[in-house]
Amino acid sequence: MTTPEEEKQVDKHNWGSDELSKVSDTQEEREDTKMSAAALDKMISSAVPTRPKINIKREDLLMIMNELELPEATVRSKLIETNGDARAALRSLIGF
């Protein structure tokens, strides 16, 4: 067993070290979460490129599909590529 004098010496050197480590650990965890949340926000916002909205007229789509006998997916992708311009899409599909 330890004597009261030895306990006083041990307490004198270790005053509050356990509480101090708890406080510093908590602060470090909070900083890590803030940094990781900011990094996650940056990754999410930069990962999704925004495309301009392109209006494709249904008449243009059907007309090109019927005239050139092409599938809708091909005609739609060409109209998107030409920003909805039916003339440019027709020229491109024909080869001009």
C-alpha positions in Angstrom: 0.0 0.0 0.0 1.0 3.6 -0.5 1.4 6.0 2.2 -0.4 9.4 2.2 2.8 11.2 1.5 3.4 9.1 -1.7 -0.2 9.7 -2.8 0.4 13.5 -2.4 3.5 13.3 -4.5 1.7 11.3 -7.3 -1.2 13.8 -7.2 1.1 16.7 -7.2 2.7 15.6 -10.5 -0.5 14.3 -12.2 -3.0 17.0 -11.3 -5.8 17.0 -13.9 -3.9 15.3 -16.7 -6.8 12.9 -17.3 -9.2 15.8 -17.7 -6.8 17.8 -19.9 -6.5 14.9 -22.3 -10.2 14.5 -22.5 -10.6 18.2 -23.4 -7.9 18.1 -26.1 -9.2 14.9 -27.7 -12.7 16.4 -28.0 -11.3 19.5 -29.6 -9.2 17.6 -32.1 -12.3 15.4 -33.1 -14.3 18.5 -33.7 -11.7 20.1 -35.9 -11.4 16.8 -37.9 -15.1 16.7 -38.5 -15.2 20.3 -39.6 -12.4 19.7 -42.0 -13.9 16.5 -43.4 -17.3 18.1 -43.9 -15.7 21.0 -45.8 -13.7 18.6 -47.9 -16.9 16.6 -48.6 -18.8 19.7 -49.6 -16.0 20.6 -52.0 -16.0 17.2 -53.6 -19.8 17.1 -54.0 -20.0 20.6 -55.5 -17.1 20.0 -57.9 -18.1 16.5 -59.0 -21.4 17.5 -60.6 -20.8 19.6 -63.7 -23.8 21.7 -64.7 -25.0 21.5 -68.2 -27.1 24.2 -69.9 -30.6 23.2 -70.5 -31.2 22.5 -74.2 -34.8 22.8 -75.6 -35.5 20.1 -78.1 -38.7 20.6 -80.0 -40.8 17.4 -80.4 -41.6 18.3 -84.0 -37.9 18.6 -84.9 -37.2 15.3 -83.2 -40.0 13.4 -85.0 -39.3 15.1 -88.4 -35.7 14.0 -88.4 -36.6 10.5 -87.1 -39.1 10.0 -89.9 -37.1 11.6 -92.7 -33.8 9.8 -92.0 -35.3 6.7 -90.4 -33.1 6.9 -87.4 -33.7 5.8 -83.8 -34.8 8.4 -81.3 -31.7 8.1 -79.2 -29.4 9.0 -82.1 -31.5 12.0 -83.2 -31.8 13.2 -79.6 -28.1 13.0 -79.0 -27.4 14.9 -82.2 -29.9 17.6 -81.3 -28.3 18.0 -77.9 -24.9 18.2 -79.6 -26.1 21.0 -81.9 -27.9 22.8 -79.1 -31.4 22.0 -80.5 -30.7 23.4 -84.0 -32.6 21.1 -86.4 -30.8 22.3 -89.5 -27.3 21.7 -88.0 -28.4 18.3 -86.7 -29.7 17.3 -90.2 -26.5 18.4 -91.8 -24.4 16.5 -89.3 -26.4 13.4 -89.7 -26.3 13.5 -93.5 -22.6 14.2 -93.5 -22.3 17.8 -94.5 
